Amino acid sequence: MVEFGMRLRILRKNSGLTQGQLAERLNLTKSVISAYENDIRLPSYDVLITLSRIFKVSTDYLLGQSKNEEDRVKSEMISVDLTGLNEDEILAVKNLVRAMKNKIQ
C-alpha cells in the first residue's frame, strides 16, 4: 500500500490543505498525517472512510486498488438518513431516487 501515502499527499495538496488543517478535520495530530503520507502508518477504517468523503474519492482509490480518479464520481453519492421512517416511506424514497436516476440517464 505504498500508494496510499502518495495519494493522500497529492489529494491534500490539491485541496489546498496543510497537514495541520487535515489533522484538525480528522481530530488527529499533524504527526499522524505525516506518518500516513510517509507510509509509516495506515489509518483506521473510520479515518479511511472520512478521508474518502473529504476528498470525494473511493477508499479503493486511496488504497491503490483503483488506478484512476473516476472513482471520485462513485463517492459523490449522497447518503440519506432514513432513521424514523417506516418501510413504506423508505420504499417511497428509494423509488424516487430510482426514478430520478432513470430520468438523468
C-alpha positions as CSV (number, residue, x, y, z in Angstrom):
1,M,0.0,0.0,0.0
2,V,2.9,2.3,-0.8
3,E,0.5,4.3,-2.9
4,F,-1.7,5.4,0.0
5,G,0.7,8.0,1.4
6,M,1.5,9.4,-2.0
7,R,-2.2,9.7,-3.0
8,L,-3.1,11.2,0.3
9,R,-0.4,13.9,0.0
10,I,-1.5,14.7,-3.6
11,L,-5.2,14.9,-2.6
12,R,-4.4,17.1,0.4
13,K,-2.2,19.5,-1.5
14,N,-4.7,19.7,-4.4
15,S,-7.3,20.6,-1.9
16,G,-5.2,23.4,-0.5
17,L,-5.0,21.8,3.0
18,T,-1.9,21.7,5.2
19,Q,-1.2,18.6,7.2
20,G,-2.3,20.5,10.3
21,Q,-5.6,21.5,8.7
22,L,-6.3,18.0,7.6
23,A,-5.4,16.7,11.1
24,E,-7.8,19.1,12.7
25,R,-10.6,18.0,10.4
26,L,-9.9,14.4,11.4
27,N,-9.3,15.1,15.1
28,L,-5.8,13.8,14.8
29,T,-2.3,15.3,15.1
30,K,-0.2,16.7,12.3
31,S,2.4,14.0,13.0
32,V,-0.2,11.3,12.3
33,I,-0.9,12.8,8.9
34,S,2.8,13.0,8.3
35,A,3.1,9.3,9.2
36,Y,0.3,8.4,6.8
37,E,1.9,10.4,4.0
38,N,5.3,8.8,4.6
39,D,3.7,5.3,4.7
40,I,4.8,4.8,8.3
41,R,1.2,4.3,9.5
42,L,-2.1,3.3,7.9
43,P,-5.4,4.9,9.0
44,S,-8.1,3.1,10.8
45,Y,-11.2,2.2,8.8
46,D,-13.1,5.2,10.3
47,V,-10.3,7.6,9.3
48,L,-10.0,6.0,5.8
49,I,-13.8,6.4,5.2
50,T,-13.6,10.0,6.4
51,L,-10.7,10.7,4.1
52,S,-12.6,9.3,1.2
53,R,-15.5,11.7,2.0
54,I,-13.3,14.7,2.5
55,F,-11.6,14.2,-0.9
56,K,-14.5,12.7,-2.7
57,V,-12.7,9.6,-3.8
58,S,-13.3,5.9,-3.1
59,T,-11.5,4.0,-0.4
60,D,-10.3,1.8,-3.3
61,Y,-8.6,4.8,-4.9
62,L,-6.9,5.8,-1.6
63,L,-5.7,2.3,-1.1
64,G,-4.3,1.9,-4.6
65,Q,-6.8,-0.7,-5.7
66,S,-8.1,1.7,-8.4
67,K,-5.7,3.4,-10.8
68,N,-7.9,6.3,-11.9
69,E,-9.8,9.1,-10.2
70,E,-13.0,8.2,-11.9
71,D,-13.8,6.6,-8.5
72,R,-14.4,10.2,-7.4
73,V,-17.8,10.0,-9.2
74,K,-18.7,6.9,-7.2
75,S,-18.0,8.5,-3.9
76,E,-20.0,11.6,-4.7
77,M,-23.2,9.8,-3.9
78,I,-25.3,11.4,-1.3
79,S,-26.3,9.4,1.8
80,V,-29.7,9.9,3.2
81,D,-30.6,9.3,6.8
82,L,-33.8,7.2,6.8
83,T,-34.0,6.9,10.6
84,G,-37.5,7.1,11.8
85,L,-39.2,6.3,8.5
86,N,-41.3,3.2,8.2
87,E,-40.9,0.6,5.5
88,D,-43.4,2.2,3.1
89,E,-41.7,5.6,3.5
90,I,-38.3,4.1,2.9
91,L,-39.6,2.3,-0.2
92,A,-41.1,5.6,-1.5
93,V,-37.7,7.4,-1.1
94,K,-35.9,4.5,-2.9
95,N,-38.4,4.6,-5.7
96,L,-38.0,8.4,-6.0
97,V,-34.2,8.1,-6.2
98,R,-34.5,5.3,-8.9
99,A,-36.9,7.5,-10.9
100,M,-34.6,10.5,-10.8
101,K,-31.6,8.3,-11.8
102,N,-33.5,7.0,-14.8
103,K,-34.5,10.5,-15.8
104,I,-30.9,11.6,-15.8
105,Q,-29.7,8.6,-17.9
